[in-house]
Structure formats: C-alpha cells, structure tokens
Amino acid sequence: MPTLRKFLEKINIDAEIDFDEPMANHTSFRIGGPADALVLPRSTDDLARLLVAAESEGIPVAVIGGGANLLVADAGVRGVVVCTSLLRRFEVEATGDNLGAAGSGPAAAGGDPEATGGYMVRVGAGLPVTELLARLLELGLSGLEFAAGLPGSVGGAVYMNARCYEHEIADLLDSVFYLDSVAHQPRHTGMQRQHWAYKRTPFMPGGTLEGAVVTGARFRLQHGDKALMTARMAELEADRQAKGHFDNPCAGSLFKNDRCFGRPTGQILDELGFRGRRIGDAMVSRKHANIFVNAGRASAMDMLALVSEAQAAAQKAFGFELEPEVVRLGDFSR
C-alpha cells in the first residue's frame, strides 16, 4: 500500500483516490472486499496517463463503470481499480441539414430531424444510463427508451452490448470512443455490426478490441413525442419493478438467454424450482428465477455457489450450459 500511495502521488493525476476502499460500495450487488486503491479520473487524459504509468511500473489495473453486472471477490482486488464514473460528457450534435446547430440541442436546431438525419448524442462512459435517459427525455430525443431503468453506466452498457425488451445498445450506436490496449491512446471506431452480437462486443475477451477501455459513445437518435416516450419508459420500469429488479441489490438478469434453449433462462430455472433458492444471503428472487439478489449480507462466495448450483441443475436436467452475464473481479480462490 505505501508503494501504491507513492506511485499515485508521483503521477499526479486529477482524480478522486481512495485506499482500501470496499468494492461493495461500488457494485449493484453491494458485494465485494476492498480494492487496494480506487481511482476515479476526471478526464480521459488522466485515465490514459494512469494506464501508461501503471503498465510501466507493473501495477495491475482493472477498469469498471457503474458496477452493474459485476461480482467482486470477498478478498477484494489487488492493485488499482479505475472507475470511469466521473467521465460524464453529454453533447448533442445535429446531423444533416441541422449540422450548423451542432451542440445547441434539438430545440435550437430547428428543421425536421426525421428528414435531416436526426441527432447524434455523444456521451461519456461514466454517465449513468438512468441519467442519460432523463436528459434525452427532457430534450425529446428518442430511441433509447428500451433502456429505461437499466442499472450501470453508458460505458458498461456499450461494453456488454446491453439488451432488453428486444432491443440492444448496438442498434443505436454510431461510434465508440476508447483508449487502445497498446499505447493507451484515444481512438474511436465506427460501427462494424459484424463484430457486435447478442451481449457480445469487440471489447470483450476474444474481441478485436479486447483490452481497450471504453471512454464514451455516440448514439443516433430522432426527435420523439415526449408523452409517448414517458409512457413507454414508465411501462418498462414498471415491468422491471414487477420482476423484482429493485427489491434487493442485484445485477439484473444473472444469465444470458440462449435462443437455442427454446425458452428464457428464467423459465428454465423456474421449472427447476429455483425461485427463492438461497445460500446464505445470496438468493434467487421469488419474482423471477433469473434474478439473483443480495438479501442481506451476501458474500461473493455464496453468490458464486448459488450460480454454480443453478448451472449444474440446468446441465443435469436439460444439458444446457447457462452462461453468466455477470463478470467476476478479484481473487475467488479464497
């Protein structure tokens, strides 16, 4: 820890820094032991400087967003955990005939967005999805309503290609901004749809941009009817409420839905009697069998044991290999 403190003092970046910080405070599960250092850079330049310096010193770095879909080990995380939550850029750019009003927003841009190509919205990776949706609703920019109530950050949603209600983030993406994995230089890429699939992106393990750090995204949106947008978002949030997304700390759906199984994972686990199944305070929701919750003081090992039990049951009963959406971080060997 003293060495880590000296390292962070030496590089002198503009960031919030906490040592021995419980990661349970930074995940939607509310589970996880301490990070040696949690660093929240205030700019992409500071983030890049940190990554370059840490690599040169051999200090391990893990990057997180809003902490949704993340299970952190009880033993915590060694080295530096970087959180992008202070990267909250939000900028509206008109397109087509409205390009001259870029950055001024739809109200000032005038014209017909449907005819002129709509609007591009550039967003920092750390902006919470809920805050993004609130801003878009205020401006009457439509397209992302399907993400209403989605936990986590824009960067995490892009990294995972978050999908819900038959739509996914990639459907609206124009481009992604990132730091490359070699020199940690800022770059951006346009959408190459062949590299994006159901909850798969180029940034995930095995992807063409594995190891790159998402710093922002640009979305293609259209002017919409605020009343219709409000109604649709309220409908989806009510559906999430009915399924138990907000009853206890959780990561939303625990497993992906493999279309080859012929039915949703929640239905499969329902058939196996997993609603209400519990190991310690790790529990399967009584409302939806694919939502695993922290019912009190759940440990990461209890949650992992419950996940493994569900996987084993599905494999034994149906030959299905359930794939978790949730990413693990830290040392789970103890």
For each residue, the residues with C-beta under 8 A, 3 or more apart:
1: 4 5 19 20 36
2: 5 6
3: 6 7
4: 1 7 8 19 36 37 59 79 80
5: 1 2 8 9 19 37
6: 2 3 9 10
7: 3 4 10 11 53 54 57 59
8: 4 5 11 13 17 37 39 80
9: 5 6 12
10: 6 7 53
11: 7 8 49 50 53
12: 9
13: 8 39 41 46 49 50
14: 41 42 43 46
15: 39 40 41 42 46 50 86
16: 39 40 42 86
17: 8 37 38 39 40
18: 21 37 38
19: 1 4 5 36 37 38
20: 1 34 35 36
21: 18 25 26 34 35 37 38 81
22: 25 32 33 34 76
23: 26 27 32 33 34 35 38 67 72 76 77 81 329 330
24: 27 29 30 31 32 33 72
25: 21 22 30
26: 21 23 32 38 64 67 83
27: 23 24 30 31 32 67 68 70 71 72 251
28: 66 67 68 69 70 151 152 249 250 251 252
29: 24 32 67 70 71 72 249 250 251 294 298 303
30: 24 25 27 249 294
31: 24 27 71 72 74 249 294 298 299 300 303
32: 22 23 24 26 27 29 71 72 73 74 76 77 300 329 330
33: 22 23 24 72 73 74 75 76 77 300 330
34: 20 21 22 23 76 77
35: 20 21 23 38 76 77 80 81
36: 1 4 19 20 76 77 78 79 80
37: 4 5 8 17 18 19 21 79 80 81
38: 17 18 19 21 23 26 35 80 81 83
39: 8 13 15 16 17 50 80 81 82 83
40: 15 16 17 82 83 84 85 86
41: 13 14 15 44 46 47 50 82 84 86 87
42: 14 15 16 46 86
43: 14 46 47 87
44: 41 47 48 87 177 179 186 215 216
45: 48 49
46: 13 14 15 41 42 43 49 50
47: 41 43 44 50 51 82 84 87 179 213 215
48: 44 45 51 52 179 184 185 186
49: 11 13 45 46 52 53
50: 11 13 15 39 41 46 47 53 54 61 80 82
51: 47 48 54 55 61 82 179 184 213
52: 48 49 55 56 183 184
53: 7 10 11 49 50 56 57
54: 7 50 51 57 59 60 61 79 80
55: 51 52 58 59 61 184
56: 52 53
57: 7 53 54
58: 55
59: 4 7 54 55 79 80
60: 54 78 79 80
61: 50 51 54 55 79 80 81 82
62: 77 79 80 81 82 329
63: 81 82 83 84 213
64: 26 67 70 81 82 83 84 156 329
65: 68 83 84 85 125 126 152 153 154 155 156 159
66: 28 85 126 128 129 151 152 153 155 156
67: 23 26 27 28 29 64 70 83 152
68: 27 28 65 150 151 152 153 156 251 252
69: 28 152 156 160 251 252 325 326 327
70: 27 28 29 64 67 251 326 327 329
71: 27 29 31 32 251 300 303 304 326 327 328 329
72: 23 24 27 29 31 32 33 76 77 300 328 329 330
73: 32 33 76 77 300 328 329 330 331 332
74: 31 32 33 299 300 301
75: 33 330 331 332 334
76: 22 23 32 33 34 35 36 72 73 330 331
77: 23 32 33 34 35 36 62 72 73 81 329 330 331
78: 36 60 330 331
79: 4 36 37 54 59 60 61 62
80: 4 8 35 36 37 38 39 50 54 59 60 61 62
81: 21 23 35 37 38 39 61 62 63 64 77 329
82: 39 40 41 47 50 51 61 62 63 64
83: 26 38 39 40 63 64 65 67 86 126
84: 40 41 47 63 64 65 87 124 125 126 153 155 213 214 215
85: 40 65 66 88 126 153
86: 15 16 40 41 42 83 126
87: 41 43 44 47 84 124 125 126 127 155 215 216
88: 85 124 126 127 131
89: 122 123 124 127 216
90: 121 122 123 124 127 132 135
91: 103 121 122 123
92: 102 103 104 105 106 119 120 121 139 141
93: 99 102 103 119 120 121 122 218
94: 98 99 100 101 102 104 106 109 111 113 116 119 120
95: 98 99 116 117 118 119 120
96: 99 115 116 117 118
97: 111 115 116 117
98: 94 95 101 102 109 110 111 113 116 117 119
99: 93 94 95 96 102
100: 94
101: 94 98 104 105 108 109 110
102: 92 93 94 98 99
103: 91 92 93
104: 92 94 101 108 109
105: 92 101 108 109 139
106: 92 94 109 113 119 139 140 141 223
107: 139
108: 101 104 105
109: 94 98 101 104 105 106 113 119
110: 98 101
111: 94 97 98 115 116
112: 115 116
113: 94 98 106 109 116 117 118 119 222 223
114: 118 222 223
115: 96 97 111 112
116: 94 95 96 97 98 111 112 113
117: 95 96 97 98 113
118: 95 96 113 114 220 221 222 223
119: 92 93 94 95 98 106 109 113 141 220 221 222 223
120: 92 93 94 95 174 218 219 220 221
121: 90 91 92 93 136 141 218 219 221
122: 89 90 91 93 177 216 217 218
123: 89 90 91 127 132 154 216 217 218 219
124: 84 87 88 89 90 127 154 155 215 216
125: 65 84 87 153 154 155 156 158 214 215 216 217
126: 65 66 83 84 85 86 87 88 153 154 155
127: 87 88 89 90 123 124 131 132 153 154
128: 66 131 132 152 153 154
129: 66 132 133 147 150 151 152 153 154 157 162
130: 133 134 149 150 151
131: 88 127 128 134 135
132: 90 123 127 128 129 135 136 144 147 154
133: 129 130 136 137 144 145 147 148 233
134: 130 131 137 138
135: 90 131 132 138 139
136: 121 132 133 139 140 141 142 144 221
137: 133 134 140 226 229 230 233
138: 134 135
139: 92 105 106 107 135 136
140: 106 136 137 223 224 225 226 229
141: 92 106 119 121 136 221 222 223 224
142: 136 145 221 222 223 224 225 229
143: 172 219 220 221 222 224
144: 132 133 136 147 172 219 221
145: 133 142 148 229 232 233 236
146: 164 165 166 167 236
147: 129 132 133 144 150 157 162 164 167 169
148: 133 145 232 233 234 236 237
149: 130 233 236 237 240 245 246
150: 68 129 130 147 157 162 164 252
151: 28 66 68 129 130 245 251 252
152: 28 65 66 67 68 69 128 129 156 157 162
153: 65 66 68 84 85 125 126 127 128 129 156 157
154: 65 123 124 125 126 127 128 129 132 157 158 216 217
155: 65 66 84 87 124 125 126 158 159 214 215 216 217
156: 64 65 66 68 69 125 152 153 159 160 162
157: 129 147 150 152 153 154 160 161 162 169
158: 125 154 155 161 162 169 173 176 201 203 214 217
159: 65 155 156 201 203 204 214
160: 69 156 157 199 201 204 325
161: 157 158 168 169 170 196 197 198 199 200 201
162: 129 147 150 152 156 157 158 168 169 199
163: 167 168 169 198 199
164: 146 147 150 167 168 236
165: 146 236
166: 146
167: 146 147 163 164 171
168: 161 162 163 164 171 198 199
169: 147 157 158 161 162 163 172 173
170: 161 173 191 193 196 201
171: 167 168
172: 143 144 169 219 220 221
173: 158 169 170 176 191 196 217 218 219 220
174: 120 190 191 218 219 220
175: 188 189 190 191 217 218
176: 158 173 188 189 203 214 216 217 218
177: 44 122 186 187 188 214 215 216 217 218
178: 186 187 188 189 203 209 212 213 214 215
179: 44 47 48 51 184 185 186 187 212 213 215
180: 183 184 185 187 209 212
181: 184 209 210 211 212 213
182: 185
183: 52 180
184: 48 51 52 55 179 180 181 213
185: 48 179 180 182
186: 44 48 177 178 179 215
187: 177 178 179 180 212
188: 175 176 177 178
189: 175 176 178 192 202 209
190: 174 175
191: 170 173 174 175 196
192: 189 195 196 202
193: 170 196
194:
195: 192 201 202 207 208
196: 161 170 173 191 192 193 200 201 202
197: 161 200
198: 161 163 168 256 259
199: 160 161 162 163 168 256 325
200: 161 196 197 204 207
201: 158 159 160 161 170 195 196 204 207
202: 189 192 195 196 207 208 209 210
203: 158 159 176 178 207 209 210 212 214
204: 159 160 200 201 207 210
205: 210
206: 210
207: 195 200 201 202 203 204 210
208: 195 202
209: 178 180 181 189 202 203 212
210: 181 202 203 204 205 206 207
211: 181
212: 178 179 180 181 187 203 209
213: 47 51 63 84 178 179 181 184
214: 84 125 155 158 159 176 177 178 203 217
215: 44 47 84 87 124 125 155 177 178 179 186
216: 44 87 89 122 123 124 125 154 155 176 177
217: 122 123 125 154 155 158 173 175 176 177 214
218: 93 120 121 122 123 173 174 175 176 177
219: 120 121 123 143 144 172 173 174
220: 118 119 120 143 172 173 174
221: 118 119 120 121 136 141 142 143 144 172
222: 113 114 118 119 141 142 143
223: 106 113 114 118 119 140 141 142
224: 140 141 142 143 228 229
225: 140 142 228 229
226: 137 140 229 230
227: 230 231
228: 224 225 231 232
229: 137 140 142 145 224 225 226 232 233
230: 137 226 227 233 234
231: 227 228 234 235
232: 145 148 228 229 235 236
233: 133 137 145 148 149 229 230 236 237
234: 148 230 231 237 238
235: 231 232 238 239
236: 145 146 148 149 164 165 232 233 239 240
237: 148 149 233 234 240 241
238: 234 235 241 242
239: 235 236 242 243
240: 149 236 237 243 245 246
241: 237 238 244 245 246
242: 238 239 287
243: 239 240 285 287 288 291
244: 241 247 248 250 285 286 287 288 291 293
245: 149 151 240 241 250 252 291
246: 149 240 241
247: 244 285 287 293
248: 244 283 285 293 294 295
249: 28 29 30 31 293 294
250: 28 29 244 245 285 291 292 293 294
251: 27 28 29 68 69 70 71 151 254 292 325 326
252: 28 68 69 150 151 245 291 325
253: 256 257 265 266 290 291 325
254: 251 290 291 292 307 310 324 325 326
255: 265 269 290 310 322 323 324 325
256: 198 199 253 265 322 323 324 325
257: 253 261 264 265
258: 261 265 320 322 323
259: 198 262
260:
261: 257 258 265 268 318 320
262: 259
263: 267 268
264: 257 267 268 290
265: 253 255 256 257 258 261 268 269 289 290 322
266: 253 269 270 288 289 290 291
267: 263 264 270 271 289
268: 261 263 264 265 271 272 289 314 318 320 322
269: 255 265 266 272 274 275 284 289 290 310 313 314
270: 266 267 273 274 275 289
271: 267 268 317
272: 268 269 289 310 313 314 317
273: 270 277
274: 269 270 277 284 289 310 313
275: 269 270 284 285 286 287 288 289
276: 283 284 285 286
277: 273 274 283 284 306 309 310
278: 281 282 283 284 295 306
279: 282 283 302 303 305 306 309
280: 298 299 302
281: 278 294 295 296 297 298 299 302
282: 278 279 292 293 294 295 298 299 302 303 305 306
283: 248 276 277 278 279 292 293 294 295 298 306
284: 269 274 275 276 277 278 289 291 292 293 306 310
285: 243 244 247 248 250 275 276 288 289 291 292 293
286: 244 275 276
287: 242 243 244 247 275 291
288: 243 244 266 275 285 291
289: 265 266 267 268 269 270 272 274 275 284 285
290: 253 254 255 264 265 266 269
291: 243 244 245 250 252 253 254 266 284 285 287 288
292: 250 251 254 282 283 284 285 303 306 307
293: 244 247 248 249 250 282 283 284 285 298
294: 29 30 31 248 249 250 281 282 283 297 298 303
295: 248 278 281 282 283 298
296: 281
297: 281 294
298: 29 31 280 281 282 283 293 294 295 302 303
299: 31 74 280 281 282 302 303
300: 31 32 33 71 72 73 74 303 304 330 332
301: 74 304 305 332
302: 279 280 281 282 298 299 305 306
303: 29 31 71 279 282 292 294 298 299 300 306 307
304: 71 300 301 307 308 328 332
305: 279 282 301 302 308 309
306: 277 278 279 282 283 284 292 302 303 309 310
307: 254 292 303 304 310 311 324 326
308: 304 305 311 312
309: 277 279 305 306 312 313
310: 254 255 269 272 274 277 284 306 307 313 314 322
311: 307 308 314 315 321 322
312: 308 309 315 316
313: 269 272 274 309 310 316 317
314: 268 269 272 310 311 317 318 320 321 322
315: 311 312 318 319 320 321 322
316: 312 313
317: 271 272 313 314
318: 261 268 314 315
319: 315
320: 258 261 268 314 315
321: 311 314 315
322: 255 256 258 265 268 310 311 314 315
323: 255 256 258
324: 254 255 256 307
325: 69 160 199 251 252 253 254 255 256
326: 69 70 71 251 254 307
327: 69 70 71
328: 71 72 73 304 332
329: 23 32 62 64 70 71 72 73 77 81
330: 23 32 33 72 73 75 76 77 78 300
331: 73 75 76 77 78 334
332: 73 75 300 301 304 328
333:
334: 75 331
